[in-house]
C-alpha cells in the first residue's frame, strides 16, 4: 500500500465538490479554463460516475440514457452559452434529469429528494448512498479472451461499463480518482490484450490499480465521515497541511477553496514555492494536483514564525479578533516547522493549542502560562510516538500474519458487533499499514496516517452509525484524538455473543482443497471465531496468548489432509 497523505483526498474533495460548476454568467472569464475544458471532455465519465454513485441500483441502460441527455445538454451550452438552462450547475442539471426519468425516483427511493433544492438536495442524494454494497451482484468477470474482444470491439463502451461497475461499488470515491482508475485500467487492458498469457498479465498488472483504488477509497470515506461527524473545520485543518509538502507556499493561498485556482497559483509561482513540481505543472487535470501532492517535500524554509504563537504578549487578543484565521495560521506554521509529523498528530497539536489558550487566557498572567505550551505539544507527540513504536515492535516480533491476528483479536473484543468480514478486513488493513510503514525512515507519520484511516473505516461514514457506547464515544467525541481513545479501549463485556454450536470447529474437506486467497479467507473465518470462544466463555487468556494460538492455526490447512 502506497503511503498517501490526507491532503490527497482533500484536494479531490474540493476539486469535485466546488470546482465542478458551469459559469454563472455567459461572460465568465473562466469558461474556457483548463478545468472547464476537462469537464467538457469527460462529461460522459463524470455523468456515469455521479449517477452510478447516487443511484447504485440503476441499470447500465438507465445510465446510458442519462449520458446521452447530458452530452446533448453540454453540446447545447457550448454552442450557445446564453440559453437559460445553461446557467445551471452541472450537478443540478444532472439531478433534475434523474428526477425526470420515468419511474426511476419512485423505484429507487429518491422521490423525497425531488422537492428539495441546493444544499438540501445535494445532501439528500448523498445520504441515499450506501456504503455496504452487499445488495449488488458480484463484480462481473469475463474470461480474458472475452474481455479483450469486448475491449477491441468498442473501447469506449467497455470502459464506460467498467467505470459504472466500479463507481456503484465505491459511492464515496471522488470522481477524479475513478477517472484515474479508468485511465490506468485502459492501459492495462491495452497492454494485456496483446499478450499471449492474458490472464497472468491482467492478474499482475491490474493489482496495483486495485490497490490504488482501495487506498484512495479508504482515505476518501474517512474524510466524508469526518465532515459528517465534525463539520467543515476538520477539513479546513486538513487542507492547511499543503504546508507540509510545499513549505514555502504563502499562508493566504491556503484559504482559497477552488483547487483549480490553487493549482494555477502554485504552478505560476514555482520558483518561489517549490523547485520540485515543474513536471507536475506540465500535466493535465487532475494528474497535476495528484502529482503536486505526492511530490517530495521541500527543504525547510527560513521564514518560520512558529515562536510567535507561544512568545507574543498579545496572543489572547489576537485569538479573539479572528479565532478561525488565528488557529489556521498556527496550524500552517506548525506544519511547516514539523514536516515529520502525521496529519492526525498536527490536528492533535492544534486541539491542544486551543485548550492551552482557552485555559491560559483566563489566568492573571497569560503569557507566563502559554509559554509552556511546547511542553504540552511534546507530551502529546511523545504519547503518539510510543503507540507507533509499540505497534512496530509487534510487527517486528510477529510478522504481518501475526499482527493481523493480534488486531483481529483486539477489534473483536472491542467491537464484537461488527460482521466477520468487516473484522477480518480491518485486521488485514492494520497489518498492511504496519508492513508498509515500519521499515521506513518516516515510520511515525506513515503508521499514524494509515492506522488512523483504518479507524476511520471502523467508525464509518454515517454520523448515526452505532457499534457500542465505548467505540461510539471514540468515533464521535474528538476526531484528532480518536487514535488515543481507541488505544485505551477495553473489551465490551456487555455484548451477548451468538450461541456456539458443536460444529463450530468441524473442518470440512474444502478447507484443504481451497487455494491461495480462498484458503486464507476460510482460515480467517475460523480464526475469527476464536476470540468469541475463548473470551466470551471467560477463559483468562491475554491478547498475546490468543495471538500465539492464531499464528499456530496458520499451519492448519496443510496438516488437515496429511
N, C-alpha and C positions, 0 to 999 in steps of 0.2 A: 504493500500500500504506500503510495507516494505521500510524503508529508505535505499537507496543504494547510493554508492559513485561513483564519476566519475571514480575512479581507477578501479572499477569493469569492466567496458566495455573497458577501455584502455588495461587492462590485456588481455581480449578476442581479442581485435583488433590485438595486437602483436602476440598472440598465433596463430591465424589462418592465418594472412597475411604474417608473417615472419617465423614461425616455421614449417608450413605445407609444407616441402620440402623433397624430396628424396636426398640421399647423392650425392655429385658431383663427387665422385670417389669411386671405389669399396672398398678401404681400409679405408673409412671414419670410424673413431672410434666411431662415434655416431650412426651408422646404427642401432644398437640394443638398443638404448637408450629407456627409458620408453615412450618417446614421439613417436618414430618411431613404437614401438610395438602397441601403442594406435591407430596410424593411420592405421596400417595393420589390426588390429582387427575391426575397424569401417569403413573400406573402402566403404562398401555399403551405410551406412548412409551419409557419407561425400559426396559421389557421388550424392546421391539423393538430398541432400541439395543444393549443388553447382549448379546442373543442373536446379532444380526447381526454384532457385533464379535468375539464368542467363536467363532462357527461361521460364517465368511464364506460357505461353500459352501451353507449351509442355504437351502432354498427359502422363498418368502414364505408358502406354505401351512404349512410347519413353524412359521414364526414365528407365524402366526395361531393355531395350536393352543396354543402356549405362552402367548400373550397371554391367551387365554380361560382357561387354568388359573390364571394369575397374578391375573387380575381376580377370579376366584372365590375365590382364596386371600385376597386383600385384603379382599373383602367379608365373608368369614367372620370374619376377625380384627377388623375394625371392629365387627362385630355382637357378638362375644364374645372379648374380649382374653385370657381365661383358658384358651383352648384350647391344648393342649401345642404344636401346630405353630406357634403364633403367637409363640413365644419365639425362633424362628429369625431370623437376619438375612435381609433380603430377598434379598441376593445368594446366600446359601447355599440358600435355598428355590428360587431360580431355577435354580441349578446342579443341584440334586437333581432338579428336574423335567426338565432336559435329559437327565440320565442315564437317566431313566425312559422317555424317548421311544423306542419300539421301533425297534431297529436304528440309531438315529442316532449314538450314540457309536462304534460299530464302523465305520460308513460314513465318518465324518469324523475318524477317528484320535483319539478322545477317551477311549477305554476306559482308558488308563493313568492318567487323572485321577480316575477314579471311586473308587478306593480311598484317595485322599488326603483330608486334612481341613484346615480352617482355612487358614493362610497357604500351605501347600504346595499345596493345591488351587487357591487363587486364582492362585498363581504358575504352576501347570500350565496353567490356562486362558489366562493372559496370554501365556505363551510359545507357545501354539498360534496366536496372531495372526500374520498375515503382512503385513509392510509392503509387499511387492511384490504388487500386486493384478492383475498381468497375466493371471493364470489366470481372472479373472472376465470375463464377456462385457462388451462396451461398455455404457456407461450408457444405458439405454433412453430413446429420444427419441420424442416424439409430435408430430404436426402440431399447431400451436397451437389449431386448432378442436377436435381430438380431446382435447387436454389440457384445454381449458376445459369440454368436455362432461362429461369424467370428473370434473372438479372440482365442477361443478354437480350431477351425479348423486349424488355422495357425497363431500363434502369430507373427512370422516373417513377413508374408505378411501383416497382419493387421497393424503392427507398421510401416512398410515401406510406406504404403499408407497414414497413419496418418502424418508421417514426411513430405511426399511430399505435402500434402494439407496445412500443416502449413507453410512450407518453402516458397511456391509460394506466399502465402499471407503476408509473412513477409520477403521481399527480402533483408532487411538491417540488419537483426538479425544475429549475428555471429554464426557459426556452433556449437561451444561448448555449447552455450545457448540452441540451438534447440536440441542438444543431451541430455542435462539435462532435457528439457521439455519432450522428448520422454521417458526417463527413469522414470520420475515421473508419466507420464500418464500410463505407463505399470504397475506401482504399483497400481494406481487407478483402472485400468481395472481388474487386478488380484484379488483385494480385493472385488470390487463391483459385479463381476460376481459370487461370492459365496454367495451374499446376497439375501434375499427374495425380498426386495424392491430396486431393482436395479436402477430405475430412481432416487429415492431420494438420493441414495448413490452417483451416478455419479454427480448429481447436487451439492451435498455438498463437495465431495472430489476433484472434478475437479476445483472448484472455485479458490483455492489457486494456482493451476498450471497455470490457465489462467491469474491470476493477476501477477504471476511471469513473464510470457511471455510478458504481456503488459508493465510491469515496465522496463524490460531489453530492449524491443523494443524501448521504448521512449529514454532511455539512448544511445542506440547504433545508432539510427537515428540521435541523436543530435551530437554525435562525428563524424559521417560521414559528417554531414553538416558543422561542424566546420573545418574539414580537407579540404573540397572542397572550402570553402569560405576564409579560413585564412591560410591554409598550415600546414606543419608539426610542426612548432614552437609552436602552440597552444597545439598540442598533447604532445609535449615534456614537457611542463609545467604541463599538467595533470598527465603525467607519474611520475613526480617528487613527486607527492603527496603520494607515498608509505610512505614517511617520516611522514605523519600524523598518520599512523597506526603503523608502525614499526619505531619508532623514534630513535632507536639505530642502524639502518642499515647505513652502511658507504656510503659516497657520491658516491664513484666510481662505486658501483654496480648499482646505479640508471642509469648509462649510458649504461648498457647492454640492447640491444633491444630484444634479443632472450629470451622470457619469460620463456621457459623451463629451461634455464641456470639460470635465476633469481631465480626461484623456487628451483632449486637444490642448489644454493648458500645459500639461506635463510635457507633451511632445514638442510644443512650441518653445519650451524653455529647457531643453535637455541639458544645455551647457551648465546652467546654474543649479539644476535639480539633481541630475544623475548622469554619470558617464557610461552607464551600463544598459541603456534602454534604446539605443539607436535602432537596432534590428527590430525591436518590438514596434516602434513607431512607424516602421515601414509595412507592417502587417495590416490586414483589413479587420473591420469589426466582425466578430467580437474577439478575434485572436489577439488584437493589440492589447486590450485590457488584461486578458489572462496572462499574456507574456510579461507585461509590466509587473503584475502581482507576483509572478514566480521568478522574477529577476533576482540576481544576487544583491544582498544588502550593500548599501554604500558605506564608505568609511565614516567613522563617527565625525559629525560636524564640530566646528569650533565655536559656534554661537549658542551653545546650550544655556538655557536660563532656568534650569530646574530649581536652583537655590532660592530664587525669588519667592517660591511658594512655601518656604519654611523660614526665611530670614526677614522678609519685609515686615515693617511695623504696622502696616495698614491692611493686612490680609482680610480681616473681618469686614471692613468697609468695602473692599474690592469684591469680595464674595457677595455681599448684599446688593451691590449695584446691578450685577447681572450674573446670577448663580450658574445658569446653564453654560454660558460662554466661559466663565471663570473655571469651572471644573473640566470643561472640554479642553481648554488650553493647558491645564495641569496635566491631563492625560496625554496630550500631544507631546509636551516637553518630557514627561517621564518615559514615554515610549521611545523617543529619540535617544535618551540617555541610557536606556536599558534594553538594547535590541536582543539580548539573550533571554528575555522573559517571554513566557507564553501570553497569548491574548487573555485567557482566563485570569492569569496572575495579574496582569495590568488592570483588569476590571476589579480584582480584589483590592489592589493598591488604591484605586480611585475611590472605592467604597470606604476603605479605612481612612483615607484623607478627609472624606466628607464627615465621618464620625469624629475625627480629631478636631476639625474646625468647629463642628457643632458643639463639642464639649468645651474647647478652649475659649471660644468667643463669649462664653458665659462667665468666665473667671475674671478676677481682678487684673491679672497680668497675662493677657492672651499671647503676646509674643514669647514670653518665657515658657509658655505651655506648648505651643505648636512648633517651637524649635526642636522639640524632641520627637517630632513626627517620624523622622527617619528610623528611629528605634522601632516604632510600630510597623513601618514598612518592612524592615529587616526581619522582624519576628514572623510576620505573615509569610514572607518569601521562604524563610528557613523551614517553616512548617510544611509548606508545599514541596520544597526540595526533599524533605525527609520522606514524604509519602512516595514520591517518584523513586527515590533511592531504594526504598523497601520493595517497591514493585519490580524494579530491575534486578534486585538481588534474588527475588523469587524466580524471575525468568532465567537468570544465570544458573540457579540451582536445579530447576525442574525442566527447563526447556519449554518449547512452545506448547506441546501437548499437555504437559503437567500443569502449566499456568492456566490453560484453557479449562481444565477440570477444577482447578482451585477456584477460579472465578465462577464457574458453574455452581459450585457448592455455595459460595457466598451469596450469589444472586438468588439461588433457590431458597436460601434461608431468609433473606431479607425481603424478597418479593415472590413468595410461592404462588401468588395468584396468577402470575404470568403463564402463558402457554409453554408447552415443551419446546416448540420450535423457536419461540422468542428467547427463551432462556439459553438454548444452545447457540443461537445466533449472537446474542450478547456476549457469551463466554468466548466464542470464536473471535469476535471483534476486539475484545480486551487483549486476547493473546496476540492477535495481529498487530495491535498498537505497540505492544512491548517488543515483539520481534522486529518491528520496523525501526524502533527508536533507541533501544537500549544499547546499541553499539555505535551510536552517533556521537559526535562531539557536542552537538546541541541536544543532548539527551533530555534535559529537563523540559525545554519548550516543546519538543516533539511529543513526548509522552503526555504532558499536561494537556496539550491541544487535542490529541486524538482520544485520550480516555474521557475527556470532558464531552466529546461528541458521542461516545458510547452512552454516557449518562443521559445525554440529550435524547437519544433514541429510546432509552428506557422510560424517560419522562413523557415522551410523545408530544405530538403537536397540539392536540385538543386541550384547551385550558381546563376542561371538565373531566379529563382522564383521572380515574381514581384507581389506585392499586391497594394501598393500605395507609393508615394515618401517618406512619413514620416516613415512608417513601414519599407520600404526597407532600409532607412538610418540606423535605429536601428539594423536591421539584419546584415548589411554588413560592417558597419564602424568600430566597435570595439567589438570583442567577449566578452571581460571581462566586459564592461560597458553597454551591451545591456539592462540589467535589469534596470539600472538607466535611460537609454534612454526611454524605454517603460513607465516608471513611469511618465515621463513628457509629454507624447503624448496627444494631444487634438483630438477632433472629426474631421473626414475627411469630411469637409463641401463641398468639390468639388464633392463628389460622387452623382450620379443621381440614385435614387432608382427605382426599377421597379414600374409600375403603380399599385396602390392598387385597389382591386375590392370590390364590395359591399358585396360579400360573404366571405370576409377575416375572419370575426369572426362569421360565421354561424356554429353553433356547431351541428354536426350530432350525432345520437344516438350511433354510435360506440365508441364515446368518453367515454360514460358511461359504455359500455359493455366491453371495453378493460380492461385488468387486469395487475397488477404489472408493469413490465418493459415496456410493450407495452403502457399502460396508461400513464406512465411517459413520454415516447417518444412523444406521441401525444400532451400532455400538453406543453412539451418543445417547440414543433414546433409552437404552438400558442404564447407562451411567446417570442419566437424569433422575431415574427412579431411586438411586441410592441415597441421596440426601433425605428424601421422604422416609425411606425405610429406616435409616439409622437415626436421623434427627427427630422425626416426629414420633418414633417409637421410644424416644428418650434414651437412646444409647449415648453415653457420655464420651463422644469422640470429638477430637479437635479438628479444625479445618485441615491442618497439616496431615493428620492421620487419614482422614477421608480422601485427601488428595493422593496419598500413597496408595490407597485401595484403588482409586480410579486409574492411576498410572499402571498398576498391575493388570487391570482389566484390558489395557491396550493390547495385550498379547493373547486375549481370549480367543479371537477369531481363528487363528491358525491352529490352536490346540484342540478346539472342539471336535474337529473332524479327524484328528490323528488317532 
